[in-house]
Amino acid sequence: MPQLNPAPWFAILTFSWLIFLTVIPPKILGHTFPNEPTAQSTEKAKPESWSWPWH
């Protein structure tokens, strides 16, 4: 049964993964997102004091 011989199938698997790993990631990483995150200020926001009545 020729399908049990791993020699040609392992080479096909290896070459296909090499192609996938060299062609696909640059295409995916080349996309830009429409909403780029903006840098937030390093100052912490001052919390407001509790102004509700206690009773």
N, C-alpha and C positions, 0 to 999 in steps of 0.2 A: 504494500500500500504506500504510494508515494507521499501521501499527506502526513505520514509519520516521520518523514525525514526532515529534521529541523534546519538543515543547512540553508536551503533557499528561502524559507519563511522567516528565519531570523534575520537574514540580510535585508529582506523586504521590510520587515518591521523596523530595523535600525535605520534604514535610509528614509523611510516615511517619517519617522520621528525626527530625524535631522532636518528634513524639509519643513515639517510643522514648526520646529523650534527656531528655524532661521527665517521663515517667511511670515508667519502669522503674528508674532509679537510686535514687530515694528509697525505693522498695519493697525493693530489694536492700539498701541501706544501713540500713534500719530493722530488719533482723534482728539479734538478739543471739546471741552464742556462749555455750554453757553453761560453757566453761572459760576464764574471763578470765585473762590472764597476770598473775602477781603480780610485784611489783617486787622485784628482788634487792638484797641489800645491796651497798654500794660497796666494802666491804673484800674484799681478795683472800684466797682460802683459802690457808692456809699449807701447803705441801707437806710431807709427812712424810719423814723421812730414810730412807735405804736401810738396812734392818736385816738383810739376808740375808748369809750368809757368802759370801766370795769364792772359796772352794775347795771 
